């Protein structure tokens, strides 16, 4: 699999071409000021990445539980999340 690298400007000008390449299995890395910032990838690659992340998170959670880690209710989790967001807004 060959990787294609383009600037943001080039990606905008030729988005359809990069989507077609992704459909063919070729990812395109998009750079801004020489640094990679995004990618157009085949959907199968994206889905595999999401699935791998889910598996990793599940394993981490199982490890915490196996070590006797504390569990929280959904209400506690949401309360913590909203408290963090309110603190960020200040």
C-alpha positions in Angstrom: 0.0 0.0 0.0 1.5 3.3 -1.1 0.8 6.4 1.0 0.0 9.7 -0.7 0.9 13.0 1.1 -0.6 16.3 0.1 -1.1 19.8 1.6 -4.4 21.0 2.8 -4.7 23.2 -0.3 -4.0 20.2 -2.6 -6.5 18.1 -0.6 -9.2 20.7 -1.0 -8.6 21.1 -4.7 -8.6 17.3 -5.4 -10.8 15.8 -2.6 -12.6 13.5 -5.0 -9.3 12.1 -6.2 -8.3 11.3 -2.6 -11.6 9.7 -1.9 -11.2 7.5 -5.0 -7.7 6.5 -3.8 -9.1 5.6 -0.4 -11.7 3.4 -2.1 -8.8 1.7 -3.8 -7.0 1.2 -0.5 -4.6 4.1 -0.7 -4.6 6.5 2.2 -3.8 10.2 1.8 -2.1 12.0 4.6 -2.9 15.8 4.7 -0.3 18.2 6.0 -0.4 21.8 7.2 2.9 23.7 7.4 4.7 20.4 6.7 3.2 18.5 9.7 0.6 15.7 9.2 -2.8 16.8 10.5 -5.4 14.5 9.0 -5.9 11.5 6.7 -8.4 10.2 4.2 -8.3 6.4 4.7 -10.3 3.4 3.4 -13.4 2.9 5.5 -12.2 -0.6 6.3 -9.0 0.8 7.9 -11.0 3.3 9.9 -13.4 0.7 11.1 -10.5 -1.6 12.1 -8.9 1.2 14.0 -12.2 1.9 15.9 -12.6 -1.7 16.7 -9.0 -2.0 18.0 -9.6 1.0 20.2 -12.7 -0.5 21.6 -10.9 -3.8 22.4 -8.0 -1.9 24.0 -10.4 0.1 26.2 -12.3 -3.0 27.2 -9.1 -4.8 28.2 -8.0 -1.8 30.2 -11.4 -1.8 32.0 -11.1 -5.5 32.7 -7.6 -5.0 34.1 -8.9 -2.3 36.5 -11.7 -4.5 37.7 -9.4 -7.5 38.1 -7.2 -5.3 40.4 -10.2 -4.4 42.5 -10.6 -1.0 40.9 -13.6 1.2 41.8 -16.6 1.1 39.6 -19.0 4.1 39.0 -22.6 4.4 38.0 -23.5 6.0 34.7 -25.0 8.9 36.8 -21.6 9.4 38.5 -19.8 9.3 35.2 -22.1 11.9 33.6 -21.9 14.1 36.7 -18.1 14.0 36.5 -18.1 14.8 32.8 -20.4 17.8 33.2 -18.5 19.1 36.2 -15.3 18.9 34.1 -17.0 20.7 31.2 -18.3 23.5 33.5 -14.8 23.9 34.9 -13.3 24.2 31.4 -15.8 26.9 30.5 -14.7 29.2 33.4 
